[in-house]
């Protein structure tokens, strides 16, 4: 598969044929949402601008996807 891990479906169904027209969240989107939820739970982070938090969540999700693309040691 040539897609990066972040572009793959987060919750694929076996009866679905995966293509770029699939519905639902990608792994990248799902990771960013989870990271954003962690930020929301941290009262110190609540004082930051929400647009900055959203960008930071996506940056963190991208870093996670990059790390997951690396071969295992």
C-alpha positions as CSV (number, residue, x, y, z in Angstrom):
1,X,0.0,0.0,0.0
2,X,1.4,3.4,-1.0
3,X,-0.6,5.5,1.4
4,X,1.1,6.7,4.6
5,X,-0.1,5.3,7.8
6,X,-1.9,8.5,8.7
7,X,-4.0,8.4,5.5
8,X,-5.4,4.9,6.3
9,X,-8.8,4.5,7.9
10,X,-8.7,4.5,11.7
11,X,-11.5,2.0,12.0
12,X,-11.8,0.0,8.7
13,X,-14.5,-2.5,8.2
14,X,-13.6,-5.8,6.6
15,X,-16.6,-5.7,4.3
16,X,-15.4,-2.3,2.9
17,X,-13.0,-2.0,0.1
18,X,-10.5,0.7,1.1
19,X,-9.9,3.5,-1.3
20,X,-9.6,7.3,-1.0
21,X,-13.3,7.6,-1.2
22,X,-13.8,5.8,2.2
23,X,-15.9,7.4,4.8
24,X,-14.9,8.0,8.4
25,X,-11.8,9.2,10.1
26,X,-8.2,8.6,9.1
27,X,-5.7,7.5,11.7
28,X,-4.2,11.0,11.5
29,X,-7.5,12.7,12.2
30,X,-8.3,10.3,15.0
31,X,-4.9,10.9,16.6
32,X,-5.3,14.7,16.4
33,X,-8.7,14.4,18.0
34,X,-7.4,12.4,20.9
35,X,-4.5,14.8,21.4
36,X,-6.9,17.7,21.3
37,X,-9.0,16.0,24.0
38,X,-5.9,15.6,26.1
39,X,-5.2,19.3,25.7
40,X,-8.8,20.1,26.8
41,X,-8.4,18.0,29.9
42,X,-5.3,19.9,30.9
43,X,-6.3,23.2,32.6
44,X,-3.0,24.8,31.8
45,X,-3.5,24.2,28.1
46,X,-7.0,25.7,28.3
47,X,-5.5,29.2,28.5
48,X,-3.9,28.8,25.0
49,X,-5.7,30.0,21.9
50,X,-7.9,27.3,20.4
51,X,-6.5,27.7,16.9
52,X,-3.0,27.3,18.3
53,X,-4.1,24.2,20.2
54,X,-5.6,22.7,17.0
55,X,-2.4,23.3,15.0
56,X,-0.4,21.8,17.8
57,X,-2.6,18.7,18.0
58,X,-2.2,18.2,14.2
59,X,1.6,18.7,14.5
60,X,1.7,16.2,17.3
61,X,-0.4,13.7,15.3
62,X,1.9,14.2,12.3
63,X,4.9,13.5,14.5
64,X,3.2,10.3,15.8
65,X,2.4,9.1,12.2
66,X,6.0,9.8,11.1
67,X,7.3,7.8,14.0
68,X,4.9,4.9,13.2
69,X,6.2,4.9,9.6
70,X,9.7,4.0,10.8
71,X,10.7,0.4,10.7
72,X,10.7,-1.4,14.1
73,X,14.1,-1.9,15.7
